Amino acid sequence: MGLKGKLITQSEINCHGDIFHELFRHKPHHVASVIPDTVQNCELHEGEFGSLGSVLSWNYTHEGKEMVLKTKIEGIDEEKKLVTFNVTEGDVMELYKKFIVTMHIDTIGDDNHVVTWTFEYEKKYEEAPAPTSYIDLAISVTKGIQDHHANK
């Protein structure tokens, strides 16, 4: 088993994909009001919301534990509705040297939207688990945002 890996999950959503892109690109600080049981806070440390190089800190709940992480926005692609976050600090970095999260939206036809989450990682040591629980977290985040916007 290698130290580097990539995990991907996709979820069809029944709300417009622009909602997800807008939320994670321009308004990540609103995520906490949309899914407060999962994300409690997102704070800007450097740069501007929606800009490359911006540094954000997140307070979130994962596997029943309150956790924190700091991310730097390293990729934005409006056409692909893509945002890439490089985790630079936080609880997840206890097990991983590298942890990069990319979220993008595919639009199929006029009404079908798919959220794809990609996790690229490098373990600090061979025995560290693959971060499969973060796939579950991404699915939960996607469902929570979708449910919130379906009720609007």
Residue frames as a rotation matrix with the C-alpha (Angstrom) as fourth column:
MET 1
0.579 0.815 0.000 0.00
0.815 -0.579 0.000 0.00
0.000 0.000 -1.000 0.00
GLY 2
-0.259 -0.704 0.661 1.34
0.699 -0.609 -0.375 3.43
0.667 0.365 0.650 -0.94
LEU 3
-0.582 -0.038 -0.813 1.52
0.698 -0.537 -0.474 6.58
-0.418 -0.843 0.339 1.06
LYS 4
-0.836 0.276 -0.473 -0.18
-0.421 -0.877 0.232 8.70
-0.351 0.393 0.850 -1.62
GLY 5
-0.639 0.662 0.392 -3.74
0.723 0.691 0.010 8.33
-0.264 0.290 -0.920 -2.76
LYS 6
-0.873 0.483 -0.061 -6.85
-0.470 -0.802 0.369 9.87
0.129 0.351 0.927 -4.21
LEU 7
-0.634 0.770 0.076 -10.48
0.635 0.574 -0.517 9.35
-0.442 -0.280 -0.852 -3.24
ILE 8
-0.923 0.383 -0.043 -13.44
-0.321 -0.705 0.633 10.58
0.212 0.598 0.773 -5.26
THR 9
-0.534 0.843 0.069 -17.15
0.642 0.457 -0.616 10.70
-0.550 -0.284 -0.785 -4.61
GLN 10
-0.933 0.333 0.137 -19.97
-0.114 -0.633 0.766 11.99
0.341 0.699 0.628 -6.80
SER 11
-0.548 0.821 -0.157 -23.51
0.555 0.218 -0.803 12.89
-0.625 -0.527 -0.576 -5.84
GLU 12
-0.505 0.537 0.676 -26.39
0.570 -0.380 0.728 13.92
0.648 0.753 -0.114 -8.06
ILE 13
-0.822 0.249 -0.512 -28.18
0.317 -0.547 -0.775 16.91
-0.474 -0.799 0.371 -6.63
ASN 14
-0.118 0.877 0.465 -31.69
0.990 0.071 0.119 18.21
0.071 0.475 -0.877 -7.17
CYS 15
0.717 0.228 -0.659 -30.79
0.262 -0.964 -0.048 21.88
-0.646 -0.138 -0.750 -6.86
HIS 16
0.941 -0.325 0.097 -28.74
-0.014 -0.324 -0.946 23.94
0.339 0.888 -0.309 -9.29
GLY 17
0.432 -0.863 -0.261 -24.99
0.881 0.466 -0.085 23.35
0.195 -0.193 0.962 -9.23
ASP 18
-0.055 -0.437 0.898 -24.29
0.227 -0.881 -0.415 27.07
0.972 0.180 0.148 -9.23
ILE 19
0.807 0.402 0.433 -25.53
-0.331 -0.301 0.894 27.13
0.490 -0.865 -0.110 -5.63
PHE 20
0.827 -0.538 -0.165 -22.69
0.519 0.617 0.592 24.84
-0.217 -0.575 0.789 -4.52
HIS 21
0.026 -0.869 0.494 -20.04
0.898 -0.196 -0.393 26.67
0.438 0.455 0.775 -6.51
GLU 22
0.193 0.132 0.972 -21.18
-0.049 -0.988 0.144 30.07
0.980 -0.075 -0.184 -5.28
LEU 23
0.959 0.244 0.146 -21.26
-0.161 0.045 0.986 28.86
0.234 -0.969 0.082 -1.69
PHE 24
0.665 -0.743 -0.082 -17.77
0.646 0.516 0.563 27.36
-0.376 -0.427 0.823 -1.65
ARG 25
-0.078 -0.726 0.683 -16.13
0.893 -0.355 -0.276 29.96
0.443 0.588 0.676 -3.87
HIS 26
-0.344 -0.029 0.938 -17.63
0.101 -0.995 0.006 33.26
0.933 0.097 0.345 -2.77
LYS 27
0.164 0.562 0.810 -19.51
-0.769 -0.441 0.462 32.55
0.617 -0.699 0.360 0.45
PRO 28
-0.255 -0.275 -0.927 -17.80
0.186 0.927 -0.326 29.76
0.949 -0.255 -0.186 2.41
HIS 29
-0.978 -0.096 0.185 -18.57
-0.143 -0.336 -0.931 31.69
0.152 -0.937 0.315 5.59
HIS 30
-0.187 0.980 0.072 -22.27
-0.974 -0.194 0.114 30.98
0.126 -0.049 0.991 4.90
VAL 31
-0.316 0.030 -0.948 -21.76
-0.221 0.970 0.104 27.20
0.923 0.242 -0.300 4.99
ALA 32
-0.969 -0.112 -0.218 -22.08
0.180 0.279 -0.943 27.27
0.167 -0.954 -0.250 8.79
SER 33
-0.570 0.822 -0.004 -25.57
-0.646 -0.451 -0.615 28.80
-0.508 -0.348 0.788 8.58
VAL 34
0.007 0.545 -0.838 -26.61
-0.906 0.358 0.226 26.21
0.423 0.758 0.496 5.97
ILE 35
0.470 0.074 -0.879 -25.32
0.083 0.988 0.127 23.07
0.879 -0.133 0.459 7.74
PRO 36
0.239 -0.390 0.889 -24.56
-0.807 -0.589 -0.041 24.15
0.540 -0.708 -0.455 11.34
ASP 37
0.876 0.077 0.476 -24.48
-0.370 0.741 0.560 20.59
-0.310 -0.667 0.678 12.68
THR 38
0.729 -0.617 0.296 -21.53
0.684 0.661 -0.309 19.82
-0.005 0.428 0.904 10.39
VAL 39
-0.314 -0.809 0.497 -19.75
0.730 -0.540 -0.420 23.16
0.608 0.231 0.760 9.90
GLN 40
0.338 0.433 -0.836 -19.79
0.914 -0.362 0.182 25.60
-0.224 -0.825 -0.519 12.78
ASN 41
0.637 -0.184 -0.749 -17.59
-0.059 -0.980 0.191 28.37
-0.769 -0.077 -0.635 11.41
CYS 42
0.277 -0.649 0.709 -15.53
0.960 0.147 -0.240 29.53
0.051 0.746 0.664 8.44
GLU 43
0.730 -0.106 -0.676 -13.32
0.195 -0.915 0.354 32.55
-0.656 -0.390 -0.647 8.96
LEU 44
0.792 -0.470 0.390 -11.20
0.330 -0.207 -0.921 34.48
0.514 0.858 -0.009 6.47
HIS 45
0.555 -0.682 -0.477 -7.56
0.585 -0.088 0.806 34.92
-0.591 -0.726 0.350 7.57
GLU 46
-0.500 -0.737 -0.455 -5.91
0.049 -0.549 0.834 36.29
-0.864 0.395 0.311 4.43
GLY 47
-0.960 0.046 0.275 -7.05
0.276 0.006 0.961 37.60
0.043 0.999 -0.018 1.07
GLU 48
-0.504 0.857 -0.111 -10.66
-0.838 -0.516 -0.176 37.97
-0.208 0.005 0.978 0.00
PHE 49
-0.052 0.586 0.808 -13.49
-0.077 0.805 -0.589 35.48
-0.996 -0.093 0.004 -0.18
GLY 50
0.834 0.481 0.268 -13.52
0.155 0.262 -0.952 33.89
-0.529 0.836 0.144 -3.62
SER 51
0.694 -0.635 -0.339 -9.90
-0.706 -0.508 -0.493 34.73
0.141 0.582 -0.801 -4.47
LEU 52
0.609 -0.612 -0.505 -6.93
0.330 0.774 -0.540 32.51
0.721 0.163 0.674 -5.18
GLY 53
-0.442 -0.896 0.045 -4.55
0.230 -0.161 -0.960 32.43
0.867 -0.414 0.277 -2.24
SER 54
0.135 0.562 0.816 -7.23
-0.742 -0.489 0.459 33.20
0.657 -0.668 0.351 0.32
VAL 55
-0.810 -0.403 -0.427 -6.70
0.021 0.706 -0.708 31.48
0.587 -0.582 -0.563 3.66
LEU 56
0.158 0.939 0.304 -9.73
-0.658 -0.130 0.742 30.18
0.736 -0.317 0.598 5.56
SER 57
-0.941 -0.300 0.157 -10.09
-0.320 0.634 -0.704 28.40
0.111 -0.713 -0.693 8.87
TRP 58
-0.068 0.920 -0.387 -12.94
-0.466 0.313 0.827 25.96
0.882 0.237 0.407 9.40
ASN 59
-0.740 0.043 0.671 -14.54
-0.600 0.409 -0.688 24.55
-0.304 -0.912 -0.276 12.56
TYR 60
-0.041 0.692 -0.721 -16.44
-0.794 0.416 0.444 21.38
0.607 0.590 0.532 11.79
THR 61
0.137 0.158 0.978 -17.69
-0.773 0.634 0.006 18.14
-0.619 -0.757 0.209 13.31
HIS 62
0.055 -0.214 -0.975 -16.27
-0.796 0.581 -0.173 14.90
0.603 0.785 -0.138 11.98
GLU 63
-0.171 -0.011 -0.985 -17.06
0.208 0.977 -0.047 11.47
0.963 -0.213 -0.165 13.38
GLY 64
0.646 0.616 -0.450 -18.62
0.577 -0.009 0.816 13.14
0.499 -0.788 -0.362 16.42
LYS 65
0.026 -0.728 -0.685 -15.53
0.913 -0.261 0.313 15.24
-0.407 -0.634 0.658 17.21
GLU 66
0.941 0.164 -0.295 -15.11
0.075 -0.954 -0.291 18.99
-0.330 0.252 -0.910 16.94
MET 67
0.127 -0.913 0.387 -12.21
0.896 0.273 0.350 19.67
-0.426 0.302 0.853 14.59
VAL 68
0.634 -0.025 -0.773 -10.42
-0.204 -0.970 -0.136 22.57
-0.746 0.244 -0.620 12.92
LEU 69
0.082 -0.718 0.691 -8.46
0.903 0.347 0.254 23.06
-0.422 0.604 0.677 9.75
LYS 70
0.187 -0.133 -0.973 -6.92
-0.263 -0.961 0.081 25.89
-0.947 0.241 -0.215 7.80
THR 71
0.289 -0.009 0.957 -7.09
0.815 0.526 -0.241 25.91
-0.502 0.850 0.160 4.00
LYS 72
-0.432 -0.385 -0.815 -5.64
-0.230 -0.827 0.513 27.94
-0.872 0.410 0.269 1.17
ILE 73
0.715 0.685 0.137 -7.63
0.011 0.184 -0.983 28.30
-0.699 0.705 0.124 -2.04
GLU 74
-0.320 -0.947 0.005 -5.26
-0.123 0.046 0.991 27.02
-0.939 0.317 -0.131 -4.71
GLY 75
-0.949 0.017 0.315 -7.57
0.310 0.231 0.922 26.53
-0.057 0.973 -0.224 -7.67
ILE 76
-0.111 0.938 -0.329 -10.65
-0.065 -0.337 -0.939 28.19
-0.992 -0.083 0.098 -9.12
ASP 77
-0.985 -0.074 0.159 -12.21
0.151 0.104 0.983 27.37
-0.089 0.992 -0.092 -12.47
GLU 78
-0.478 0.849 -0.225 -15.48
-0.596 -0.502 -0.627 29.15
-0.645 -0.166 0.746 -13.21
GLU 79
-0.230 0.387 -0.893 -16.21
-0.902 0.260 0.345 27.07
0.366 0.884 0.290 -16.32
LYS 80
-0.458 -0.020 -0.888 -15.87
0.060 0.997 -0.054 23.77
0.887 -0.078 -0.456 -14.41
LYS 81
0.534 0.596 0.599 -17.37
-0.508 -0.340 0.791 25.31
0.675 -0.727 0.121 -11.27
LEU 82
0.451 -0.536 -0.713 -14.29
0.603 0.772 -0.199 24.08
0.658 -0.340 0.672 -9.40
VAL 83
0.584 -0.389 0.713 -12.63
-0.691 -0.699 0.185 25.16
0.426 -0.600 -0.677 -6.16
THR 84
0.350 -0.570 -0.743 -9.49
0.422 0.804 -0.419 23.52
0.836 -0.167 0.522 -4.75
PHE 85
0.776 -0.083 0.625 -8.58
-0.571 -0.513 0.641 23.84
0.267 -0.854 -0.446 -1.07
ASN 86
-0.011 -0.834 -0.552 -5.12
0.113 0.548 -0.829 22.88
0.994 -0.071 0.089 0.17
VAL 87
0.944 0.303 -0.132 -5.25
0.139 -0.001 0.990 22.02
0.300 -0.953 -0.043 3.87
THR 88
0.149 -0.941 0.305 -2.25
-0.169 -0.328 -0.930 23.64
0.974 0.087 -0.207 5.53
GLU 89
-0.849 -0.348 0.398 -3.00
-0.434 0.029 -0.901 23.11
0.302 -0.937 -0.175 9.24
GLY 90
0.060 0.937 0.343 -5.44
-0.967 -0.031 0.254 21.32
0.249 -0.347 0.904 11.49
ASP 91
0.224 0.143 0.964 -6.50
-0.690 0.722 0.054 18.02
-0.688 -0.678 0.260 12.95
VAL 92
0.976 0.206 0.070 -6.40
-0.094 0.690 -0.718 16.15
-0.196 0.694 0.693 9.63
MET 93
0.525 -0.840 -0.135 -2.70
-0.539 -0.205 -0.817 17.02
0.659 0.502 -0.560 9.29
GLU 94
0.231 -0.410 0.882 -1.88
-0.857 0.343 0.384 14.76
-0.460 -0.845 -0.272 12.25
LEU 95
0.362 -0.004 0.932 -2.09
0.115 0.993 -0.041 11.81
-0.925 0.122 0.360 9.83
TYR 96
0.644 0.011 0.765 -1.32
0.754 0.160 -0.637 13.39
-0.129 0.987 0.095 6.45
LYS 97
-0.444 -0.843 -0.304 1.55
0.633 -0.535 0.560 15.39
-0.634 0.056 0.771 4.96
LYS 98
-0.963 0.196 -0.182 -0.68
-0.267 -0.641 0.720 16.56
0.024 0.742 0.670 2.12
PHE 99
-0.423 0.898 0.122 -4.44
0.731 0.417 -0.540 16.89
-0.536 -0.139 -0.833 2.03
ILE 100
-0.930 0.104 -0.353 -6.09
-0.287 -0.805 0.519 18.64
-0.230 0.584 0.779 -0.91
VAL 101
-0.294 0.919 0.263 -9.85
0.558 0.388 -0.733 18.86
-0.776 -0.068 -0.627 -1.40
THR 102
-0.972 0.069 -0.225 -11.39
-0.222 -0.584 0.781 19.76
-0.078 0.809 0.583 -4.75
MET 103
-0.211 0.963 0.167 -15.10
0.411 0.243 -0.879 20.29
-0.887 -0.117 -0.447 -5.27
HIS 104
-0.898 -0.004 -0.440 -16.54
-0.359 -0.573 0.737 20.75
-0.255 0.820 0.513 -8.74
ILE 105
-0.003 0.987 0.160 -19.90
-0.204 0.156 -0.966 20.63
-0.979 -0.036 0.201 -10.42
ASP 106
-0.975 -0.127 0.185 -20.77
0.144 0.280 0.949 18.89
-0.172 0.951 -0.255 -13.67
THR 107
-0.153 0.949 -0.275 -23.94
-0.558 -0.313 -0.769 19.95
-0.816 0.036 0.577 -15.44
ILE 108
-0.912 -0.040 0.408 -25.49
0.253 0.729 0.637 17.31
-0.323 0.684 -0.655 -17.67
GLY 109
-0.228 0.846 0.481 -28.20
0.855 -0.063 0.515 18.71
0.467 0.529 -0.709 -19.87
ASP 110
-0.160 0.252 0.955 -30.27
-0.094 -0.966 0.239 21.52
0.983 -0.052 0.178 -18.39
ASP 111
0.501 0.605 0.619 -31.37
-0.650 -0.209 0.731 20.06
0.572 -0.768 0.289 -15.09
ASN 112
0.890 -0.198 -0.410 -28.90
0.359 0.859 0.365 17.40
0.280 -0.472 0.836 -13.96
HIS 113
0.410 -0.757 0.509 -26.09
-0.692 -0.621 -0.367 18.46
0.594 -0.202 -0.779 -11.67
VAL 114
0.738 -0.291 -0.609 -23.40
0.480 0.861 0.170 16.30
0.475 -0.418 0.775 -10.07
VAL 115
0.697 -0.566 0.441 -21.12
-0.714 -0.609 0.345 17.38
0.073 -0.555 -0.829 -7.23
THR 116
0.646 -0.592 -0.482 -17.71
0.372 0.795 -0.479 15.70
0.667 0.130 0.734 -7.34
TRP 117
0.786 -0.477 0.393 -15.41
-0.598 -0.427 0.679 15.78
-0.156 -0.769 -0.621 -4.32
THR 118
0.608 -0.688 -0.395 -11.79
0.215 0.622 -0.752 14.70
0.764 0.372 0.527 -4.79
PHE 119
0.876 -0.386 0.290 -9.42
-0.399 -0.239 0.885 14.13
-0.272 -0.891 -0.363 -1.89
GLU 120
0.504 -0.816 -0.282 -5.72
0.064 0.361 -0.930 13.87
0.861 0.451 0.235 -2.69
TYR 121
0.874 -0.158 0.460 -3.56
-0.483 -0.175 0.858 12.90
-0.055 -0.972 -0.229 0.24
GLU 122
0.063 -0.861 -0.505 -0.18
-0.171 0.489 -0.855 11.71
0.983 0.140 -0.117 1.36
LYS 123
0.893 0.281 -0.351 0.05
0.231 0.383 0.894 9.78
0.386 -0.880 0.277 4.61
LYS 124
0.482 -0.739 0.472 2.68
-0.859 -0.504 0.088 10.64
0.173 -0.447 -0.877 7.19
TYR 125
-0.595 -0.638 0.488 3.24
-0.706 0.705 0.061 6.94
-0.383 -0.309 -0.871 7.84
GLU 126
-0.838 0.147 -0.526 2.23
-0.299 0.682 0.668 3.65
0.457 0.717 -0.527 6.24
GLU 127
-0.773 0.512 -0.374 -0.19
0.632 0.668 -0.392 2.63
0.049 -0.540 -0.840 9.01
ALA 128
-0.726 0.549 -0.414 -2.28
-0.320 -0.803 -0.504 5.80
-0.609 -0.233 0.758 8.71
PRO 129
-0.137 0.754 0.642 -5.74
0.611 0.575 -0.545 5.01
-0.780 0.318 -0.540 7.34
ALA 130
-0.754 0.103 0.649 -6.93
0.549 -0.444 0.708 6.25
0.361 0.890 0.278 3.98
PRO 131
-0.921 0.355 -0.160 -9.23
-0.163 -0.725 -0.669 9.21
-0.353 -0.590 0.726 4.70
THR 132
-0.749 0.661 0.046 -12.39
0.432 0.433 0.791 7.37
0.503 0.612 -0.610 3.63
SER 133
-0.192 0.706 -0.681 -14.38
0.918 -0.117 -0.379 8.97
-0.347 -0.698 -0.626 6.44
TYR 134
-0.596 -0.055 -0.801 -13.96
-0.062 -0.992 0.114 12.28
-0.801 0.117 0.587 4.61
ILE 135
-0.913 0.408 -0.021 -15.93
0.058 0.181 0.982 10.80
0.405 0.895 -0.189 1.71
ASP 136
-0.224 0.855 -0.468 -18.78
0.941 0.314 0.123 10.28
0.252 -0.413 -0.875 4.17
LEU 137
-0.280 0.057 -0.958 -18.33
0.529 -0.824 -0.203 13.87
-0.801 -0.564 0.201 5.37
ALA 138
-0.937 -0.102 -0.334 -18.46
-0.206 -0.610 0.765 15.20
-0.282 0.786 0.551 1.79
ILE 139
-0.655 0.753 -0.064 -21.63
0.436 0.445 0.782 13.24
0.617 0.485 -0.619 1.09
SER 140
-0.080 0.605 -0.793 -23.17
0.982 -0.090 -0.168 14.59
-0.173 -0.791 -0.586 4.29
VAL 141
-0.566 -0.197 -0.800 -22.19
0.163 -0.979 0.126 18.17
-0.808 -0.059 0.586 3.39
THR 142
-0.979 0.192 -0.070 -23.64
-0.099 -0.143 0.985 17.76
0.179 0.971 0.158 -0.11
LYS 143
-0.380 0.885 -0.268 -26.90
0.744 0.465 0.481 16.33
0.550 -0.017 -0.835 1.21
GLY 144
-0.166 0.282 -0.945 -27.19
0.844 -0.455 -0.284 19.02
-0.510 -0.844 -0.163 3.87
ILE 145
-0.774 -0.158 -0.613 -26.70
-0.114 -0.918 0.381 21.86
-0.622 0.365 0.693 1.39
GLN 146
-0.869 0.492 -0.050 -29.09
0.070 0.223 0.972 20.24
0.490 0.842 -0.228 -1.08
ASP 147
-0.237 0.816 -0.527 -31.76
0.933 0.342 0.111 19.75
0.271 -0.465 -0.843 1.60
HIS 148
-0.391 0.025 -0.920 -31.36
0.523 -0.816 -0.245 23.32
-0.757 -0.577 0.306 2.81
HIS 149
-0.843 -0.001 -0.538 -31.87
-0.369 -0.727 0.579 24.73
-0.391 0.686 0.613 -0.68
ALA 150
-0.767 0.632 -0.112 -34.70
0.345 0.554 0.758 22.32
0.541 0.542 -0.643 -1.53
ASN 151
-0.158 0.712 -0.684 -36.61
0.982 0.038 -0.187 23.76
-0.107 -0.701 -0.705 1.42
LYS 152
-0.748 -0.177 -0.639 -36.31
0.194 -0.980 0.043 27.32
-0.634 -0.092 0.768 0.14
